[in-house]
């Protein structure tokens, strides 16, 4: 009986450790980081921290490394498809073709079914949630546009960071494509309304 209990405890421990495994595998080569979904579910949000070490000159003209921390957010809430199992995305960290020390640490993941992995209170997760809420608010306003003219008028009146990001992309693709993109992004978000928060 004691052996059965020990065996059962060992199985539960292994299952617990497996569920705690990071759902994103991060690899790097020549300054390019590859993030692969190694979980068994489609992912909607990836958040974490980065650190970039670049040389700088001190007051004596000597080269010393300077650490630049950052936040990594990959949001799929506004895309038709999430980040599927086995898929990956790359992030090129080279600066002017040079490779400098860089680290990426994933601290939070939200899955398409609403479940999560990691620390939802981590600063990267909270920044991601803030950006999402801002985008949701902005897109809900854009969704009231009935044609390209009203879309342009509404867009010109918005001042949020989400609006500025959208304005920049609009200049690259034109009003017609930007209007269609806004409708698609809002439709994708509405289809996932139940997981807007975490």
Buried (B, 14 or more C-beta within 10 A) or exposed (E): EEEEEEEEEEEEEEEEEEEEEBBBBBEBEEBBBEBBBEBEBBBBBBBBBBEBEEEEEEEEEEEEEEEEEEBBBBBBBBEEEBBEBEEBEEBEBEEEEEEBEBBBEBBBBBBBEEEBBBEBEBEBBBBBBEBBEBBBEBBEBBBEBEEBEEBBEBBEEBEEEBBEBBEEEBEEEEBEEBBEBBBEBBEBBEEBEEBBEB
